[in-house]
């Protein structure tokens, strides 16, 4: 049966296009039930004995939820208890258009065979399809379609089965209309509450609008949000400004709105006070109104933490804190553009991890949830299992934030485990940093090659055979995902041939399949302390793609012909087959180079590479490449308990630099090649030059040292850093480079057709990309595919040549890369806490890295650890302090602290707040009274940059 619909639409060029859509209806679409005798379904999904114990529905039944139930109660639907659910095509299509995360979650539930969720294509069934009536809204038509499908099921299932169909909706009008047609229909909350002995399921119910109004006070606490139509017209006229809200981690009464400008330009608008923040949550897209200039304020130096130590009713204390904040601002001159939130354009809420703060009211079911992320406000939830959840890490979702509620309202989602437990805390940091870490699905794993795998004759015919070359790899100890290997040999003409051989991951991961989509979504492998979250399945990352020694592997090779001065005479790229002769650690390779008694082929290979690498590095530095510094630590883990037993900073050898130089060179060579071939869609990487204001801290830091740092260009900065030495203070230059690192911008991926500034500031190169780590970076897989097309080794596909799709991919890769860095730092912080928990109190020497109004920030070189020593204590009178921002210095009780001063501190773990444990630091030398206070959590520093290997 064929239905057709004809309409006209206007094209981009202004023409009129007639569109005819054909809609086919069938009568052979099965109901999916085991009890049905009419349908000839060979693999029914819905069980013949659906058992869910309900005080309202005491009979066997199937559930049909409407769209809003799926959208808002997905946490409930995912519970193992909820089974035998019919998801209509109408509902699935609506959910897909309105919420991508909810759509993915309901699709996962449908694919879970134990859930018995069945998708019924009611829009193509002859008896359930309905036409939209004149004047009827799309929403009303869809509600009617859901009711029509529910009616069909009620009649279709044989009476002898005694199975009924229960429709769930929270829409009052839809419920009334369903009841009028004789359907069995309930509100979702009343049905879930009727389920016997399942209090946790009731906690997962998202609050409806009526319930939100029931539990809020009549006092209006926040201004009304403007409607979207008014916001859009205000943005168009320039009255309002659109931007992304970023909460202040150290002050819950302050935040900024980041406003994107043209190109790389952007501005920030300061918000202060609950009324100005107006219920914005971190990462929300908001509309702000700029205040008159006389109302502008400066960022506060006050630390105010809404840490859950107060009860839910202690709001008067917060009002006092806000007054204190405003009072302190009167004396500040560095005013910033200040505004207020007038409306929310897009909520970017996600599930939040944290802990429950129990109500002081006995037997109360309403409690406050304190998120692990200090930028997120506390959330009021209703739960009947508070005693069980106390001391546990739990996950909570926000349902809404009414104007008459101090806190947003939410619901319990999941219990993650005991706070402080290593597995639980690792799960929390992965969830909080949005790191995809679930096991690879069977659909993804189905695209792996079958084992045993071997290189075929066809592979050999399409590739260059380089198995005879003396290739070796050099990596950190314990590395199993070996991306790269090197070779160096002398040619007959006296020149040198140098090759970088990279694992050919793109041979195994083909465009568009499930494994490719999963890798694109994950974006990068995430390295935690003692744990690795792979971007691709382990069979590839640690076996078939890993360039291990003495096995044949597929590679993508970049080969140069060089002279003894490391001048490149010729460059070529080829798909190849290699057989690595050795898998070495950096230390093992360094020992071979230094041992004069060793003269085998591998050692000669390494010495040749090292000699050329030194020349290449000198050339880069001469051109202005920066050598920066960032303290990195390595944990020694107990093999049985997996607890850290030692902590030390990583030592870099010559061989680290050797490998890095050739990786950089390969990336630059490949970048130029793919840009020459695909100028509009090449995936490249750039490092923007910092704005001059970023260097203010660097200029202030050297004022007392009689040094000059020039920052007009990367070359001038590099030369200045190379000359900045103080006799008798060998660590000074390292401290200065650490400080310079904080001034840098973040390197980012971009599509060449969407940008004009390609330069990589830190490497001082006009063009750059990532080619050398396809096992752990998806960007490199795309670059491999482009290079393969450029040399005729593979065919292209539409998405590869679409600059807008490449731009969207780059945005995801940048986000995943940033989140991976933050997760790694969080893992280091957690293991540092474990280390100090077992070691007790330590006394160590450090250097002052920053000076604040009421504190000094100290770097402990031995552990690569930064800590803050405060000179204020809420339990004691504050000492007399004078802060000089220009130098900067801080004078406390007559003693002056300067940047880079050597101090001695006591380090210990403060575990008084189990969710936010802190490293406590206090001064030993010089002795200042009342300075021992906890170290606040450091915000992930997005401006840290390293050489971009």
N, C-alpha and C positions, 0 to 999 in steps of 0.2 A: 504494500500500500504506500502510495507516494503523496506527500504533502509538499507544496512549494510556496515560497514566500518571495515576493518581488518588492524591491524598494530602490530608491536612487540615493546616491551620495555624491558630495562634492569632492573632487580630487585636489591635490596640492596645487596643481597648475590652474585651478579655477574651473575646470571642465565638469560636466555632469556624467556620472557613470551609473548605468543600470545594473543592478545586482539581482540575480535569481538564485535563491538558496533552496535546494531540494532536501526534504526531510523524509527519510524512509521509515515506515512503521512495520513491525513484524509481529507475528503471533507465536513465534517459537523461542521467545526469551523465557528462560526457566526461573522459577521462584526461588530455587536454591534450598528447599526444605527436604529433609529425609522422609517426611510423612506424606509428601505429595505423590499421588498416583497418576495425575494428568501429565505432569512435566517429565520429560525423558532425560533428566539430568543424570549423567553417569557418576558425577562426583559432587553430590550436594554438600553444602557448607553448614546449613542450619540443622542443629541436632533434633532428633525425634522426641527427646525427653529433656527440654530445656529447664534446668532447675535453678531458680534463684529464689531463696526464701524471703518472702515479703509479707508484711502484715496486711497490706492492701490487696496485693495480687497473689492470692493463695493457690493459683492455678498455673500450669505451665504456660509460658508466653514468650513471644519474640518482641523486641523493642524497635520502634522506628523513631529516631530523634529528628527534630527539625534542624534547620541550619544554625540558628543561634545556640542551640544546645551543643552542637558539635564545636562551634567556635569558642564558646565560653566555658564549657564543661569538659573539655578534652582531657583534663587531668583525671576526671572521674571515669570517662570512657576507656582510658588506657589501663585502668585497674584490672588485674586478672579475674576479679569476681564478675565483672560485666562481660557477658557472653551472649551469643545469639542475637546480634544486632543487625538490622537491615539498614544499610546506608544507601539512600536513594541517589540516583544520578543527579537529580535536581540539587540535592544538598551538596554533593561532592563538587559540582561545578561552582556553586555559590561560594563555598569555602575556599576553593582554589583562587577565585578572584579577590577574595577579601583578606585572606591571611595565608601566606606561603608556609610559615612554620606549622600552623594548625593543619594545613592540607598534608604536609609531609608526615605529621604524627598520625593522622587518621589513616593515611595510606599504609604506614607501617603496621598499624593495628589490623588492617584488612589482610595484609600479607602474613600476619601471625596466625598460623593454622589453629593454635590452641584457643584463640579468641572466638572463632566461628563468626566473624564479621562478613556479611555478604553484600556485595554491591549489586543492586538491582537497577538495570537501565530502563527506568520508567519512561524516559523521554522518547524511547523508540519502541515501546510496547503499544500495540494497537488499542488495548483496553485502558491504559493508564495515561496516555498522552492527552493533553488538553490544550486548546487554543487560547491565546490571550484575548480577553473580551475588550470591546471598545471602552476607553476611559479607565481601564484597569491598570494599576501600577505593576511593574515587573515583580515587586516583592509580594503583592497580593496574589498575583498569578502563580508564583512559586509556592506560596502557602497552600493554595488550592490544589496544586499538583501533588503536594505531599499528602494532603488529605485524600485525594483520589487514589493514590497508590496504597495508602493504608486501608481504604475501603475495599480495594481489589483483593488485597491479601486476606482481609477478614472473611471475604466470601470464598476465596480460592482454596484456603486450607480446609480440608475435609472436617466436618463436625465430629467425626468419629475419633479424630486425633486429640480432641479436647484442648487444643492449643489456641490461645487467643493472641491478638496483636495489640500491643500497648504503645500508643503514640505519646512522646514526650515533647512538651513545648513550654516555654516561659512567656510566650506571647498571649496576652489575655484574649484578644479578639480571635486569634487562631484557635485557641482552646474552646471558646464559646461556639465557633462555627463547627468545630469537630464534634462537639457534644450534640449539636443540633442534628447532625447526620448519623448519630448513633454510634460514633466511634468511642472506644475506651481510651481516654486521654487524661494525663496527669501533668502537673508541673514537675520539672526535673527534680527540684529539691524535695518535694513531698514524696516522690517515688523513692529517691535515695535514702531518705530518712526512714522509710518503711522497711528497708532491708534489715534483716535481723542480725544483731551482733556484729555490726561493722562500723564502729565509731570513727575509724581512720578515714573511711570513705566519705562520711559526712563532713569531716574537716576539709576535704579536698574540694568541696562545693565552692565555686566562685559566687560572690555575692551578687544578687540581682539589684536593680535600681531601687526597688521597694525596701529591700533589706538594708541597703546603705543608708537610706533615710531614717530607718528605724533606730539605728545605733549611733546617730550623730546628734550633737547638741543643737539647740535652737540658736545659739550664738554664732553670728557670722564672723569667721576668723580671717577669711581671705576675700579679695575682690572677685567679682564674677568674671569668668573668662569670656572674651568676646566671641561671637559666632564666626565661623570660618569665612563666610561671605564678607563680613565687615573687616576681618583681618586682611583678606586678599585685596580689597579695594584700598585699605590703608597702606599696604606695602606698595601697591602700584602708585599711589599719590606721594609716597615718601614719608608719610606720617609714622609708619611702623617699619621696623627692620627685622628681617628673618635671619635666624642664626641657630647654632647648636649650643645648648646649655651645658656648661661644665662646672660641676660642683667643686668646692674647695675641700680637699681631704682633711685639712687641719682646722677648718672653721665652718661649721654647718650652717652658719648664718650668712655665708658669702659664696658667690659664684661668679662666673663670667659667661658671656654669650659670645661665641666665636662666629664672626661674620666673614664669609668668603667674599673676596673681591675679585677683580679681574687678574688673570694670570696667577702668580704666586702671592699676590697682595691679600692681606687679611687684616681685620681689626678686631678688637675685643672690647666689649661693653661690660662694665662692672655692675654687679647687683649686690645690694647689702640689705639684710633684714628679711624676715619671713614674708612681709607684705610685698616686698619688691620681687622676691623669688616666686611668690604666688603659685606654689604647688608644682613647680617645674622639678623634674627628676633628671639626674645626670644622663646626658646624651639625648634628651628630648629636643625636637626641633620646635623652637618657640618664636613668637612675635614679641618684640620689645619696643617700648616707647622711650626715646631718649629724653632725659630730664633736662630742664634749663641748666645752663652752665653754673649758675650760682648754687645749684643743688648737687654738683659733682663732689665725690669723695675720693679718698685714696684707699688702696688695698690695706686691710688691717694686718697688723703684726701680732694681734691677739690670737692665741690658740684656744678654740672652743670646740670641744668634742661632745657630740650627742651620743655617748657611748653606751647608753642603756643602763648606767649605774643608777639613774634616777628612776623612780616609778612612773607609771603612765599618767598619773594625775598631777605631777609636779611641774605644771606649765608656768606658774608664777616665777619660778627660779629662772626659766629660760627668758622670760620677759626682762628680768633684771640683767641677764647676760647681754641681751640685745642693747639695753641702755648703756651698759659698760662699753660695748663695742663702739657705739655711736659717740660716747664721751671721749674715748681715746682718739677718735678721728678728727676732733676739732683742732688738734695741734699738729696735724700732718699737712704738708704742702704739696706732695706729689699727686695731684688730682688726676683722676682718670675719667673718661666719658662714662657716665653712670645712667642707668635706665631702670625700667621695671617691666616685668612680664605682663602682657595684656591678654595673651591667649596661647593655646597649645596648637601647633600645626600638625605635629605627629608625635605620638608617644612611642618611645623606643624602650619600653619595659621588657624585661627578660626575667626568667626565674632567678631568684637571689638565694645564695647560701648564707647561713648565719646561725644564731642561737636564740632561744626563747628566754625572755626576761619575764618571770612569773609575776602576776598581779599580786598586790598586797591584800586584795580583797579575798577573803576566804571563800572557796568553792566557786570563784568566778571562772567563766569560760572564755573571757576576753583578756588577751595578753599581748605584750609588745614583743615583736621580733626585731632583733638587732642584726643587721646585715654585716657580713665580714668586710665588705667594701665600705669604708667610712664615708664615701661620697653619696651613699644611698640613705635616705631617711629611714628611721624606724617605721615598722609596718604593724598595724593593729590587726590581729587575727583572732578567730574564734576556734577554740579546740577543747575537746573533752578529755584529751590525753596529755595534759600539760605535765603531770607528774612523771610520766614515761619519757617525755621529750626533754626534760630538764637535763642539762649537761650533754645533750646530743647536738650534732651538726644537722640542721634540717634545711629543706628548700621550700621557699615561699614565693607565691606569685602575687602581684598587685592587681586588684580588681578595679579600683577607682580611688579618687581623692576628692570627696565633696568639699565645698567651700566652708562648711561648718565643722570640719574635723581637723585637728592639729596634725594628725598623721594619716597617710594613705591607708586604705582598707585592703586586706588581702586574704588569702587562704593557704593553708598547709598543703604541700605537694608530696613531700618525700622525706623520710628519715635516712640520712647518709651514714650515720654511725657515731661513735663516741668521739667527742672533741679531744684533740691531742693525739689520737691514734694515727700512726703514720699513713696507713692506707686511706683513712678518712680524709686527712688533711691534703693528701695528694689529689684525691677526687675533688675536693673543694677548690683547690687552686686551678685544676683543669677546667672545672665548670665556670668558675669566676672569670677566667680569661678566655672563655668560649673556644676552648681547644677541642676539636672533634676527636674523641678517644674511644668510641665504641668499637668492638671487634668488627673486622670487615665482614660484610654480609655475604651470604652464599652467592648472591647475584654478582658481586664484585669478584669473589674467588673463582667463579666459573670461567673467567677470562684469563686465568693463569695457564701457562703451558703445562701439558701433562708430563708427569715424570715417569721414567727417567728422560731427561732432556739432553739433546746433543745438537751441535752445529751441523746443519745439513749441507749437502753438496750444492744446493741452490744458494744457500747463504755464502758459501765460499766463492761461488762464481760471481756474486754481486759485490764482493768485498776485496780489499787488498789484503794479502796474506803477510802479516808482520810478525808472525810467531817466532821468526828467527832472531828478532831484535832483542837486545838485553834490556828489557823493560822491568822497572821495579816501582813499587809504591812506598810512600813514606807518610805515616799517619800517627795520630795519638795512640797511646797504648790501649788495647782492648777494642779498637775500632773494627767492626765487622761489616759496615756499609762503606766499602772502599770505592769511591767514585773515580779516582784519578790515579794515573801511573805515568812515569816519565822515562825517556831514554835520551842518550846523547852518544853520538859516534862520529868518528872522523871520516870524511868522504875522500874519494880518490883525488879530488882537486885541491885538497888541503883545507877546505872549509869544514864546518861542523854541521851535523844534522841533529836537531833537537825536536823531540816529539812529546806532545801532551796527549795522552790517550784517556778518553772519558767513557765511562760505562754507557752503552747504547740502550738506555731505558726505553726510548721511543720505539724501539723494535718490538718490545713486549706490550707496550701500552698504546693501543691504536685510538685515533681520534673518535670521540663520541660514545665509546662503550662505557659500561658501568664503572669499570676500574679507572678509566680516564676521568669521568665525572667526579668520582670520589677523590682522586688525587687533586683535581682542580679545586674542589671544595676545601680540602685540608690545606692545600697550598704549600706546606712545609712540614718537615719532620721536626718534632719538638723534643729537645734534649733536657731532661730533668736530672737531678742527682740520683743516680742509680736506676734510672728508668728512661726509656726512649719510646715516644709515640710516633710510629712510622707513618710516612705519607703513602707508601705503597706496601703491599703485603710482604711479609718477611721472606717468602720464597724468592722474591726479587731483590729486596734490599740487602739481605745477608748471604744470598747464594748466587742466583743466576746472573744478577747484574753486578755483584761485588767482584772487583778485579783482584781476586785472591791469587796467591802464587801457585804456579805449577798446574794451572787449569786453563783451558782455552775459553776465552770470553770474547763476546762481541763488543766492539768499541767504536767510538767516533773520534778520529784522530786529527789533531792540528799539528802540522809538521813545518818547521822553518829550516831554511838553510842560512847559516850565520857565519860571519868571520870571527876571528879571535877577539875582536872588540865588541862582540854581541850586536853588530849591525845586521839587520834582517835583509837578506838578499832575495829571498823567495819565500812565499807562504802558500801552502796548499792544504786542503781539507779532504778527508776521505773516510768512508765507512771501512772498518778494518776488523781483522781477527788477530788477537794478541795472546801471548802466553807469558804472564809476569814471572820473572825469575826469582823475585823476593818480595815479601811483604814486611817492611821494616817500620819500627817506631822512629820518632825523631831522634831519640837518644842513640838507638842502634846505628842509624845512618851517620850520626855525628861521630861516633866511635870509629866507624870504618874510615871516614874522611881523615880523622886525626891520627890514626894508627899507621905509621910509616911502613910497617911490615906487611900490610895488606895491599896487594896489587892485583886482585882478581878483577874480572870484567865489571862486576857490579860496583865495586869500589871506585874503579876508574871512571865509570859512568857517573857516579855521584860527585866525584871531584870536578869533572868537567862541568856538570850542571851547577855546582856551587860557585865555581869561578865565573861562569857567565852570569849567574844570578847577582853576584856582587856588582858586576859592571852595570847590569840592568837597573839595580836599585839606585846606584850612584847617579845614573842618568835620569831616573824619575825624580830623585831629590833635587837634582840640578834644575829640573823644569818646574819645581815648586810643589812636589808631592809632600804631604804632611806625614810625619811620624808622630802619632799621638799615643796616649797611654790611658789605660783603664785597668784598675786592679781586678784581676780575675783569680778566683780561688779554686783549688782542687781538694775534694774530700777523699780521705782514705776510709773506706767502708769496711766494717767488720763482716766477714764472710758468712757468719751464722746469724747474727742479730740484724745485720744490714743498717746498723747505726753508725754515724760518723765517729771515728776514733782519732782522727787527726785532720787538721785544716791548715793548708799552706797556700801561698800564692803560686801561680803557675810560673815556671821558669821557661823562657824562650831560648832556643838554640839557633845556631846558624842555619840548620836544616829547616826550621820553621820558615825562615825568611826565604830560603831557597825554593821551597815548594810554592810559597805565596807569590814570588816573582813570576814564575812560569804560569801559574793560574791567572794572574792579572794580565799577562801578555796574551794568553789564549782568549780571555774574555774580550780584550780590546780588539784583537784580530778578527774574531767572530762578529763583534758588534759592527765593525766597518763593512764586513762582507754582507751581512743581512740588510744593513741600511742601504748599501749600494744596489742591492737587488730589489728591496721592498721599502722604498722611501716613505710610504704612507702607513705601513702597518708593522714596522719592525718593533719588537719588544725590547726596549732599552732600559738602562738604569742611570739615574742622575743623582748628583749630590749638590743641592743648591748652595750657593755661597751665603754665609750668615749675614743678616743685616748688621750694620755697624754697632747698633746698641747691644748686640749679643756679647761684644768684646769688652763691655764696660767693666765687668768683674776682673778681667785679665789686666786691664790698664790700671785699675785701682790696686791690684795685688802687688804690683812691682814698684809702687811709688816709694816705698821705704827701702828698696833694694838698689836704687840708683841704676836701674836698667830701663831700656826702652824696647817696647814690643810694637813693631809695625804690622798693621792688619789690613792694609789697603788691598793686598792680594795674597793668595795662598803662598806664592813664592816669598814675599816679604815676611809673612808669618813664619814660614818654615826656616828661613835664614835667621830670624830673630830668636826662635826657639833653640836653634843649633848653637847660638852664641851666648845664650843665657845661662851662665855658670857662676857659682859663688864658691870661692876657695874655702875648703874645709867643710863644705855642705854638699856632698855628692848627690844626695837625694833631691836637692832643690829642683833640678831640671825635670825630674820625673813628676814632681808635684805640679810644676808649671804646665807640663803636657797634660796631666789629668785635668787641670783647670781649663785648658784650651779645648779639651774634648767636650766639656760641658757647654761650650759656646757654639758647637756645631749644630747644623740642621740634620734632619733625618734623611738618609738616602731613600729614594723611592723608584718603583718601576713605573714606566709610562709608555704610551704608544707614540711612535715618531710622528704620525700624522695628526696628533692632537696637541703637540707642544713644539716650541721653537728653541728652547734652551736645553741643550743636550749635555752640557759640561758637567763633569764630575770634579767638584772642587777639591776633595781630599786627595784624589789620585792625580790631579792636574792633567787630566786627559780630556780631549774634546768629545769623546764618545766611549760608551761602556755598556756592557750587558753581563748577564750571568749565563755561562755555558758549562761550567766545570763541576756542578754538583746535581745532576738530574735525579739521583736516588733520593735526595732530601729536599729539593726545591722544584716546584712545578714550573716556575719561570724558565728553568733550564730545559725542560722537556719541550716547551713551545719554541725556544731558541733552536734546539736540535732539529725540530721539524722544519723550521724556516731555513736553516742551513742545508738540510737534506734536499729541500726543494731547489735551493739556489745552486747546488752542485749537480742536480739531476739524479739524486739517489732515491728520491721518493716523490710522490705526487701530493699536490696541495688539496685543500678542502675549503669550503666557503668561509667558515668562521675564522680561519687563519688569516684571510685577507681582508677581514672586516675590521676597520680601525675602531669602530664604536664598540664592538664586542671585545676587542683587545683592550680597549680602555676600561671597560667594566671588569674584565679579568684582572687587570693591573690593580684596580681598586681593592678587589678581594685579596690579592696577593700581598699588597701593602698592609692591609688590616691583619691578615693571618701572621705575617712576619712580625709585626709589632706585638701582637698578642703572645706569640711564641717567646719573644724576648722578655716580656713581662712575666710570663709563667716561669721561665727559667730563673729570673731574679727572685721570684717568690719562693721557688724551690730551694735556692741557695739560702735565702733568709730563714726558711723553716729548718733546714739542716744545720745552719749556724746556731739556731736556738737549741736544737738537740745536742750539738757539740758542747755548748756552754752549760747546758743542763747537767751533763755528765762530768764536766770539768770543775764546776763550782766557780769560785771567785778567782780571777786572774789579774795580775798587775802587768801592764804592757806600756811600751813607749809609743807615742804617736805624734802626728803633726797637725796643726790647726789648718784646715782646708778652707773654712768659711767662718766669718764672724757675723753674728746677728745682734739684734738689739738687746737680747736677754740670754744669749747662749753662744757657745762656740761649737763648731762641727769638727770632729777629730777623725783623722784617718789613721788606722792601725796597719802599717805596711805588712807586718807579719801575717795577718789574717785577711788583708784586703778589705777590712771592715770599716765602715763609717758609722760614727755615733755622735749623738748630741749631748753636750753637758749644759744643762740649764742653770741659770743663776737666780732662779725664783723658785720658791717653795710655798705652796698654799698653806702649809702648816707652820711656817716660820716667817718672820719679817723679812722683806726683800732687802738684799744688800744694796749699798749705794753703787749705782752704775752710770757710766757716761759712754755713749756710743758716738763714734765719729764715722759717718757714712762715707766720707770722701776718701779716707785712707785705705781701708776701713780698720778701726781699732775699737776695742771694748775695754774700758777701765772699770775694774770691780774692786772696791775697797782699796783703792790706791795701786793695784797691780794692773798693768796694761797688757792686753793680749793682742798680738799682731798675727796676720796671716803667715803661715809656715813656721810659727814658733814650735819648738819642741816641748811636749808636755808628757806627763806620766799619769795614766788613768787606771782606775779599777773597773773591770768588766765583769758583769754577772747577769744572770737571767732573772727577769721579773715576771713570774707566772701568776701574779695575783688575779689578772683577768685572763681566763683560759683561752678566750677567743682571740684576744689581741695581746699575746705575750710580747714582751719587749726586752731588748738588751739594755740593761741599766749601766750608765757610765758616770763616774764621779772622779774628780781631780785628786791626785795624790801630790803632785808637784806642779805648780805652787799650791799651797794649801789655802783654799778660800772657803769660809764657812757657808754651809747651806746650799751646796751646789749639786747634790746627788738627786737627780730626777730621772724618770724613765725616758728612754729614747722613743720619739714618735715614729710611726711607720713612715718610711720614705716613699714619696709618690714615684712611680716608675718614671725615670727621666728619659723622655722621648728624644732629648737632644744629644744623648750619648752616641758617639759615632766611632767606628773603627775603620781601618783599611778594609775596603769592600771586596774581599776575596771571592 
